[in-house]
Amino acid sequence: MKNLFKSVDIISDLRYHFIIMELSIIPITEKNRTVAEKLEIFSAQKGYIESVKECLREADMCGRWRPVGIYEGETMIGFAMYGLFRCYLPFGRLWLDRLLIDRRFQGKGYGKAAVNALLLRLKIEYPHRKKVFLSVYDGNDAALNLYRKFGFEMNGEKDIHGENVMIGRLKSFLR
């Protein structure tokens, strides 16, 4: 599999104009790490997600995480991590985590396009996995509503950080 993954998402407004977003999902390496670490969110969002620098430190310590940059063209507009954790018995869990869109690009449909691209990547990279897990802090209504649009539902669990765990079925994301 190449390090470059592209997804095209079509977003329409009420006037039936269409914007086509072509996003690329590219692994974080030493070449783009500094750019990723400069991504910022709004101060009101800081209680909902760790900084990219903290996420990358965690990924450095735990090799199961796969940190990726979300690009439109040559511009990194976001970040996410995903990974397969076999410690969850009996079959392990595939996690999508730490999705953020830089504050300069929020409110423009990139979150939806990024989730779509990431779920497609997970389906391709982990073809035998049927479920994907993620977690959301209480009060993060924007993220909760976004994930619900993709069919994610609360499963009643809390993760190790006290976040609500959501589960979705990968097959249902491919429309």
N, C-alpha and C positions, 0 to 999 in steps of 0.2 A: 504494500500500500504506500502511495506517495505521502509525503508530509503535507501536501496541499489538498484541501478538500473544499469544494465549492458547493454552495446551495443557492438557488434562486428563489426568492419569495416575492409574491405579488401582493401589494397592499393597495386597497382602493379607498377613496373617500366618498362622501355622499354625492359628489358631482360626477362620479364614474370616471374620474381621471385615475390612471394607474401609474404607480411607481414600481419599478422592478429593482429589487435589491439583490445584488450578487455578493454574498458574503463568503469569505474563505476562513477556514478553521486551520490554524497553523500552530504546531507545537512551539512552546516557549523554549528557547535555547539561549546560549550566551549572546547570540547575535541580536535577539529582540527582547531580552530580559529587562534591560534598562527602560525601554519604551513601555513595557507592560507595567513596570513599577511606578511609572508616572501617571497612569490612569487614575482618575479621581471621581468620586461620587459626591453628591451634595451632603453637607454636614448633617442634615436631618436623617440621612440614610446610614450614617456610620455605626449606629447600634445594630444594624441588620446584617452586616457583612464585614469580614476582616479586610485589611488592606491587601493589595496584591502582593506587596513585599512579605507580609505574614503568610499568605497562602503559599507563596513560592518557597519560603523557609520550611513550611510543613511538607510540601511536595519533595523537597530535598531530603528530608528525614524519612519520608515514607514513600518508597518507590512505586507503590501501587497507584498513586495519583498521577494523572496525566494533565498537566496544565497547558492550556491553549490560548492563543490570542485570536480574537475575532476581528477580522479585517474586512473593510470595504475598500477595494482597490489596494493601494499601498498603505492605507491608514488603519492603524489598530484602533478600533472603536470600543473594544470590550475584552473581557477575560472570562474564563471558566476553567473548572477542573472536573475530571471524571475519573472513575476507576472501579475496578472489580475487587471487592473485598470478600474473600472466602471465609473470613472469621465468622460470618453470619451463617449458622448451620441451618439446614443441611446443604444448601446449594450455593451459598454466597449471595451477595447483593451487588448489583451494578448501580453506582451512585453518580448523579450529576450534581455538581456542587459549585458554589462560589461564583455564580453567574453575575456579572456586573457589566453595565454599559457606562462608558465614560460620561460624565455629566454634560459635556458639550454635545452629546449625541442622543440624550434621552428625550423621550416624547416625540420621536420621529419614526417609530415602528421597528427600530433595530432590536428591541427585546424580543418581539415576536419572531422576527426573522432569525435571530440567533438561536432561540429555543428550537425552532424548526430545523435549522442546520445542525445543531448539536444532536438532536434526537435521531436525525438521519445518519449522522456519523456513528452514533452508538449502535444503531441497527446494523450498519455495514460492518463495523469493527467487531461486534459481538453478536453474530447472526443467530446463535442458539439461545440468547437471552430473551425472555419474553417480558420482563418487568424492569423498570428503572425506578430508583428511589431518589428523593431529594428532601430537603428540609427547609422550613420557613419559620422565622420568628413571628410570634404574635405581634400584630399591628402592622406587619409588612403587607398591607392590603394590595399594593400594586403587583408585587410578586405573586401573591396568592391568586389574584384574579387572572394573571397571565398564565400560570400553570393550570388553573382550572379550565381555561380555554383549550388546553391540550389534553384534557381528560384526566388530569391528576386529581386524586382524592386523598383526603386524610385517612390514615390507617389507625389512628388512635395512639400511636407511639410517640415518644420523645427521643431525640438523639442525645448524645453525650453532652451537648451544649444546651439542652433544654428546648431545642427547636422542635416544632411539629413535623413529623415525617409524613410525606406524601408519596403515593405510589401511582405509577401509570403503566400501561401496557404498551410496549414498543410497537406492536403490530398496528395499534389503533392510530398511531401518529402518521403513518404513511398513507396519505390520502391522495 
